[in-house]
Amino acid sequence: MARLRFVFFLTALALVYAPAHADRDVCPPAGTVAVRDDGSRWVFLGQDAENAGICLVRVGEQTRKLLYGLWTPIGPDMDEARAALARLLAGGPGTTVTIREHVMSDSWQEIWERGGDEMVPLASGPRRAVRLERRMRLHGPTAFSAHVTYWLDAETGVVLRARHRHIDGMRLPYRDLVMTRLDRRG
């Protein structure tokens, strides 16, 4: 019995420390379904044919466009955000990128850092995830700062968890995201 537990421990350790799939598509595979803790189904439709790196996700009757399946940048400079996140996702743990935006009298800055791989428990079974840290700061009359941690499924790129933490200033209407199931079969 002790030998069986040791083999299980080594297998789990190998899953946690094996490198993330670097060869996966930029968007979660079309037909992948993630179920949120509120019961909403997120159906991934693949990459937008007209806009590289933009992933289409149907949530209820609404189709969302998310850069690399993560989020939509607030400002007009999508190219800078696309290039920065591509470097972040292709890099290893410790990779850091900065995205800056100037909107009217405000100055926006985001610093993203790629962390290590972690196991995330789901009702459909544990998944290996890449942790990303995002620090946001808005300088100007409507200043605020916040920190978001994302856990991306290493195989599909689906955001399995997102934890938002307000630090100071204006409060944005963010709420944590928790996926309970992930199904690649649709």
Buried (B, 14 or more C-beta within 10 A) or exposed (E): EEEEEEEEEEEEEEBEEEEBBEEBBBBBBBEBBBBBEEEEEBBBBBBBEEEEBBBBBBEEEEEBEBBBBBBEBBBEBBEBBBBBBBBBBEEEEEBEBEBBBEEEEBBBBBBBBBBEBBEBEBEEEEBBBBBBBBBBBBBEEEEBBBBBBBBBBBBBBBBBBBEBEEEEBEEEEBEEBBBBBBEBEE
